[in-house]
C-alpha cells in the first residue's frame, strides 16, 4: 500500500524505508544474532555476485577463487554467477543484455564446479572436493570462496557447511540454503562459524520467484563496516548495479552505497515479492522447530509408504520435506528427462479425455489437476519428479492431516496412471 501511486524521489525514499523494514523483519523471523546483517537481492543466482564483491572488499589484492557444489541440483544460474558471468538474457536494471557476458569489474574469477551426482545417480562427496580446493588455494596464497549446499533440488545436503577461516581473512564459507529447509539451530551454527548464508523465500516459503537474501555474520559485517576499500570497479551500472541499489544494502555496506545510489532505480517488484515471503514466514513463526520437524518427518513417512504401495512409482530419494519419485516407463526402466517433462505438463491438466481406454477410476485420477516439483535429471538412466512440502501444505497438514494426505494420494495415483498410459498420452499431442 505504501508504494501505491508513489513516483520519483518520493518512491526512492519510501522504498528505502520498505526495504529497511523488511530486512529488520527477516532478522527477527530468523532470530539473527546481534551484528549479523541482511542484503536483499532479486534471486539466489545473483546472490552469488555478492560474496565475490565481499571477498574483493576483504582481500582487494588477492587472487580470488570460487568453488561451487551440486551442479544440476542448484539453480542453473549459480555456476556462471559464481565467476561473475551474467546468467540470463536480462538483468533487472539493464533489461536486455544484448550480448553482455561478464559483469563489469567481475572478470578473472574461476574455480571448480562439482556435480551433485555421478552418472549413475550416486551422491558425490562435494565437501571432500571443497576441502582439497581450499588447501590448494591456501598453499598457493589464493583466497578461496567455498560453497556447501544445504538442500539442492532433491534435498541432498553436502556433508560439511564450510566456515570462513580467520573470520574471513583466509577464506570465505558460503552456505547455499536457498531452499529454506533448515532449522534455527542450523542457521545459528553457520553464523557462529562465520559462514555467509544465501537464502530465498521462493522455495519452501512459496513466495514468487526472484526473492533472495544474503545473510552476513557479525564478524564479517563488522570488517565490511570498517573497510575503506570498496570494490569500486564492481559497483557500476553494468556490474553489481545491474541488480542492486544502495536501498537493499545494510549498514555494514555503507562504504558501497554512494556508488550504487540512484533514485531512478527502484525495484518495486522485489519489495512486493519479499512482502509475500515475509508473510509466509510469519504465518509459520508461531510453530517451533521441534513441531515443524516432527510434522515433516511424519508427513514424509506417510507419503513414502503411499508411493511404495502403488505400482509404477518409486520413492527414489527422501530428504526431509522433499520426496523424489521415479516413474516407470513400462519397459523395465524409468522415465528419462524428456519423458518426465511430458509427465510434468500432464499432471497439471485434465487429460482424462485423451485416454479413452482408461477405466472410470483411472479417468477420475487423470481428470484431477495436481502440482509437483519440476523434473530433475539425476542419472543417465532416469529423471525424477518431486512432491515437496511448502509452507502452505505444512500448515494444512498440521491442521488436517487426513485431508492433506488425501491430496498427496491423488497426486501419486495420477503419476501412476500417467505412467501406465504414457504412450497414449504422448500420441495425443497434449
Secondary structure by P-SEA (a helix, b strand, c coil): ccccccccaaaaaaaaaaaaaaaaaaaaaaccccccbbbbccccccaaaaaaaaaaaaccccbbbbbbccccccccaaaaaaaccccccccccccccccccccccccbbbbbbbbcccccccccaaaaaaaaaaaaaaaacbbbbbbbbcccccccccccccccccccccbbbbbccccccccaaaaaaaaaabbbbbbbccccccccccbbbbbbcaaaaaaaaaccccccccccccccccccccccccccccccccccccccccaaaaaaaaaaaaaaaaaaccccaaaaaaaaaaaaaaaaaaaaaccccccccccccbbbbbbbccccccccaaaaaaaaaaaacccccccccccaaaaaaaabbbbbcccccccccbbbbbccccaaaaaaaaacaaaaaaaaaaaaaaaaaaaaaaaaaaaacc
